[in-house]
Amino acid sequence: MEVICPALPALDSLPFAHDRDAAWHMLLASGKVAVSDAGVYFLSGADVVEAAARNPELFSSQGAFDLVGSPFPLVPIAFDPPEHSRYRRVLDKFFGPRHMAGRAPELRKQVGELIDQIVASGDRCEVMGALAIPFPSQVFLTLFGLPLADRDLLIGWKDAILEISVAEGTAASPETLARGLELLTYLSGYLADRRGGDGDDLLSRLLSDSSDGALTEQEIIGLCFLFVAAGLHTVTAATGFMLYELARNPELRASVSDDEEAVTQFIEEVLRIDPPVPYVPRVTTAEVNVAGVTIPAGSTCWLGLGTANRDPERYPDADDIHQTRSNHFTFGRGPHRCLGSHLARLELRLIIEEWNKRIPTYSVLREPTVGWPCGTLHFHELHLQIG
C-alpha cells in the first residue's frame, strides 16, 4: 500500500541549539521516511537507515559525493563497491585497532601535555579551544609524519575546507579557496619528500605500499583531505559532548574514573546520544519503496544516523546513557562504515582517561549551545570550572 510521505520539519526550526532531545524527537515524529520542501528524503527509523546503509547498490554514496565536485578522489567514502572494496582492503590494515593501539603512548603523552597546560592556566577553561580542537589536529600530524609545529596552520586549513563543504551551492570566498590550495601545496610537498623513503609514518607507508590496488598519489591526497574535513571536526565535537556529560554529572564521572570498561561504554553511549554527524547523504540509483513510501530514482536521501540512534524500537529509554549498550549508528553501517572509527575511539579514550587523572573535579560554568543548522553538531565553546 502506497503511503503519503509526510513533510520533514524545516531544519532551521529544530531546537538543536538548546534541546537536542526534543530535536531528535521532532524528526522521529515525522515517521520512518519524510521529505523536505526541496525534495530530499530523510530516513529516520533504525531499520530503514540500516537497510539503506547496507545497500549501496540502491543508495549510492558515490552518487552523493559526485555532487560535491571535489578535484580529488575522496577516498574511500566517495566510492561504492567494487571500487570502494579495493580502497578498504588497502586502508583497513593501516587503520585497524592494532595499528592504532601502537600509536597510543605517543598520543597519550600529547593529550596529557595539553591538559597540563589547562591546569596551569587557572581554575577556568574553555575546553574546545584548549583541547578539543588542537588535539585531533596533532593526531593527524603525528600519524602522517608531519611537524606538530604546523598544528595551527592545519586548523586554519580545516576550517576553510569545512566552509567550502557547507557552502550549499554558494561560491566559497577567494580567501577560503586560497586556504584550500595552501593545504594542497603543503601535502604535495611532503608527498614528494617521502617518495621512495622508508619512514614509518602513514604518508611514507602509503607511498611505499606495493599491494594490489595500492593508492595513487592523487588518492592519497584525497584521503588526507577527507581526514581533515571529516576526521578532525568530528572528534572535536565528540570531545565536547563527552566532557559536558561528565562535568554535569558527578556520579557518572565517578563511575568512569577508574574503570576501563565503564570508559568504553560511556564513550559508545555518548556517541549514540550525541552523534557529531546527524545524517549522511545518499542518492538512489533506482526507484525504491521504503516503509511504504516510493522514492524516485536519482533522489537525494539523508540517512538519519542521529534519529536511528534515538529510535525507541531499537534502543529502549533511548535518551538515557546506559552502562551496557553499544552498537550505535554514529560510525555508520554497511560497507561505508567509518574508516577512522578505531582512531576516533582511541583519541576519545585518551582524552577521558588523561583528563580525569589530572582534573578529577570539574563542572559546567554555563550551558553551551550547538550552532544550528550545520553539518556537524558541536559546541562552539564549553566553559568549565576546574576544582
Secondary structure, DSSP 8 states (H G I E B T S, - for coil): ------B---GGGS-TTT-HHHHHHHHHTT-SEEE-TTS-EEE-SHHHHHHHHT-TTTEEHHHHHHTT--SS--TTTT--TTHHHHHHHHHHHHHSHHHHHTTHHHHHHHHHHHHHHHHHT-SEEEHIIIIITHHHHHHHHHHTT--GGGHHHHHHHHHHHHHHHT-TTS---HHHHHHHHHHHHHHHHHHHHHTT---SSHHHHHHH--STT---HHHHHHHHHHIIIIIHHHHHHHHHHHHHHHHT-HHHHHHHHT-HHHHHHHHHHHHHHS-S---EEEEESS-EEETTEEE-TT-EEEE-HHHHHT-TTTSTTTTS--SS----STT-SGGG--TTHHHHHHHHHHHHHHHHHH---EEESS---B-SS-SS--BS--EEEE-
